[in-house]
Amino acid sequence: MTATDEELVARAVSARDQAAFGELVRRHQSRVRAWLRQLTRNAATADDIAQEAFIRAWDKLNTFSGQGRFAAWLMKIAYTEFLMSHRKAKSDQRLAAAVEAEMTELPAHDPAGEESAATDLQRMLAILSEEERATMVLCYAQGMSHGEASEVTGMPVGTVKSHIHRSKEKIRQRFFPEEERHA
């Protein structure tokens, strides 16, 4: 029988069982790395942040209270590591300028075009703020509830819902303006 995340955490905390923690890493590393790759848009940076997040999780494992899912607790640590890394790397002003410059160079969305769905997704996520992008990826790509996304990001549930709503509107206006006219 396979142990639950909570059972593995208990073993890792009580006996500093590295094998139990290794199983937790194996179970969750793909999800953490994929989410960080969507946030950073750089695989190497995302992998570095994920590694730091797992080290931090090992160090703080005894603080996991069992309230909520382990995956959400882990994603919160990963998000905190992302934010710390991001703050070290660039100021918010440089990031905003880079995103704005990138968006002025992107062509309009062509529904019948040859671009892949992944490229379209990246273009859509690029127009969102950091917080909007994080909540959209958590809720839609990672399948988390608004409450879990709130727990991961530290934002109130209402703020998560507002970011989701605002993100959908931005994407709709930028990439599907014809739907606005027909609605």
N, C-alpha and C positions, 0 to 999 in steps of 0.2 A: 504494500500500500504506500502511496506517495504521501509524504508529509506536507502539511499545509505551510504557507508562508509563516504563519504565526508560530507553528511548532518549530520550524527552522530557526526563527528569531530567538525563541526561548532557549534552544540548544546552543546557539551561537553566543548568547548573553551569559547563560549560566556556566558554561564550560569553556568559553572562548573558542568554540568549535569552528575552526576555519573551514572545514569541509561543509558544514551546514551553511555558513555564509557563502561559500563558493557556489552552492546550489542556488541560493537566492540570486547571486550575480548571474549565473547561467540563465535562470528563468527571466530575468528582467533586463539584461543588458541590451538586447536588441531594441526593445521599446524605448529605453532611455536614450540610446545612441541615435535612433531614428528621429526622435523628437528634437534632440539637440542639433541634429543635422538640419532639420527644417528651420530651427531658430537661427543658427549661425550661418547657414548656407555654405558651410565649409566642413568637409568630412574630417580632416585632420584636427581642426579646432574642436569639433564636436566630440571626437574620440578622446582628446586630452581632457576636456571638461567632464566627460563621462567617467574617466578614470579618477579624476579628483573627487567626483561625486560619490563613487563607490568607496574610496578611501575615507571620506567624511562619514559616509553611512556606517562603515565598520567602527569608526571612532565613536559615533553617537548612537550605536545600535541600542544601548541600554535606555535611551530616551524614547524609543518607540513604545507607546502606551497601549497599543492594541485597539485604540479608537480609530475606526476607519480601516481602509485597506493598506497593507504594507506598500503596495505599488504607488499609491497616492503619496505616502510619506516619502518614499524614495524619489518620486518625481519632484517633490517640493525641494529636496536637497539638491537635485540636479538643476532645478530652476535657479536656486540661490547661487549655486556655483556658476551658472551661466551669467547671471547678473553681475557677480563679482568679477568674472573674467572680462565681461563686456565693459565694465567701468574702468578697468585697468587699461584696456586696449585703446579705447577711444572716448572722447567726450560725446555727450548727446548731440551737440551741435554738429560735429563732424559726421556723425551717423546720419542725421537728418539731411545734411547737404548731399551725402553720397546717395541716399535713397532717392532724393528728389532728382539728382542728375541722372541716375539710372532710369527713372521713370520717363523722363523727357526723351530718352533715346529709344524706348520700347515702342514698336508699332502697335496699332490698335488690334484688338482681338479679332481674328478671322475664324468664325465657327466652322467654315468648310476648309480651313487651312491645313497644312501638312504638319504643323507642330504637334508634338506628343502631348498627351494629357498631363504628364509630369511637368513639362515646360510651362504649360498653361497654369498649372497649380502654382508653380514657383512665381510666375508673373503676377498672379492674383495675390499671393501672400506678400509680395514685395511692396505693394501699395499700402499695406497695413502698418500701424504702429507696432512696436515691439510687444506691447501688452495685448493688442488685438490679435496679432499673429499667434502669440502663446495660447490664448484662450481658444481660438479657432482650431488649432492643431490638437490641443488637449481634448476638446469636446468632439470634434469630427474625426480626426485621424486616430486618436488614441481611445475613443469611445468612452470618455469619462463624462460623468454627470456634471452639471453646473456646480453642484456642491463639492465634488471632488476637485474640479478645476479651481474652485475657490480655495480649497485646502492647499493645493499645490502652489498656487501663486501668492497666497496670502491676501488676495483681494476679497472684498465682500461678495456674496452671491449676486447681489443686484448689480454690482460693477461688472462681474463676469457676463451677466446677461446683457448689459448695455454694450459691452465690447463686442459680443457676438452679433447683436442687432446692428450696431454701427458698421461692423466689418462686412456683413451681408450687403448693407446699403452701398458702401464704398465699391465693393466688387460689382454689384448690379449696375451702378451708375457708370463705372469706368469701362466695364467689359460688355455689358448688355444694355446699352442706352435705349435700344429700340423697344425693349420690354417696358420701359418707363412710359413711353408714349402710348402703348397699346393697353396699359393697365387701367 
